[in-house]
Amino acid sequence: MSRRLFLKSKNTYKPKTIVSTKKQASSLSTREAELINAESSLGRTLFGPIPAGHRREFFNHKKNVWIWHESWYENGTNHITTIRYEVRPSGVFKRIGRGKYQQLKGHELDNFRRATHAYLRLIKQKLYN
């Protein structure tokens, strides 16, 4: 079984499941969990060096969902930013935290497409070659 990138890429990749709940985590095999972590580890490297004390994640959560997560501790405060991108027939939409969905346009849409294609090339090269 393979999956195709929703952005019209002709490359196929092995399917995966992203762990989002403890119940899901307990139902995954050790190998599946390792692959999820490996993909996330590669995805976080796409955007340059990660500042000390920061945690960054970028990964394909489901067929049409991508997640950017960054967290850090500064001046006694824990900062967390999570952006969920959904690819729909009508376009790509993002939601920051629990906010409302906004459609990506222009440079932001171009950057998202470049990032997702780079991610898929990277995981194919490093994990699934």
WOMO-V977016 format. One record per residue. N is the residue number from 1. SS is DSSP state (A for helix, B for strand, O for the rest). D_FIRST is the distance of its C-alpha to the first C-alpha in Angstrom with 2 decimals. Layout:
n: <N N>
ss: <SS SS>
d_first: <D_FIRST D_FIRST>
This chain:
n: <1 2 3 4 5 6 7 8 9 10 11 12 13 14 15 16 17 18 19 20 21 22 23 24 25 26 27 28 29 30 31 32 33 34 35 36 37 38 39 40 41 42 43 44 45 46 47 48 49 50 51 52 53 54 55 56 57 58 59 60 61 62 63 64 65 66 67 68 69 70 71 72 73 74 75 76 77 78 79 80 81 82 83 84 85 86 87 88 89 90 91 92 93 94 95 96 97 98 99 100 101 102 103 104 105 106 107 108 109 110 111 112 113 114 115 116 117 118 119 120 121 122 123 124 125 126 127 128 129>
ss: <O B B B O O O O O O O B B B O O O O O O O A A A A A A O O A A A A A A A A A A A A A A A A A A O O O O O O B B B B B B B B B O O B B B B B B B B B B O O B B B B B B B B B B B B O O B B B B B B O O O O O B B O O A A A A A A A A A A A A A A A A A A A A A O O O>
d_first: <0.00 3.79 7.05 10.31 13.66 15.88 18.75 17.83 16.44 14.78 13.06 9.38 8.78 6.97 7.01 10.47 13.22 16.75 19.59 22.19 24.15 25.53 24.04 20.49 21.44 22.73 19.59 17.37 17.22 19.31 16.52 14.64 18.09 18.84 15.90 16.98 20.50 19.81 18.18 21.10 23.55 22.53 22.52 26.05 27.39 26.80 30.02 32.55 34.36 34.15 37.72 39.08 38.54 35.64 32.08 29.47 25.79 23.51 19.84 17.05 17.33 15.04 13.50 17.14 19.18 20.58 23.21 26.26 28.40 31.61 34.28 37.58 40.94 44.06 47.69 47.00 44.29 40.56 38.78 35.25 33.44 30.04 28.69 25.78 24.41 22.79 21.46 22.63 23.29 26.88 26.33 25.57 27.56 28.57 30.24 32.33 32.80 33.65 35.02 34.28 31.49 32.70 31.15 30.60 32.70 34.10 33.81 31.90 29.12 29.20 29.06 26.07 24.13 25.29 24.35 20.76 20.29 22.09 19.96 16.68 18.52 19.93 16.94 15.16 18.50 19.41 16.36 13.44 15.59>
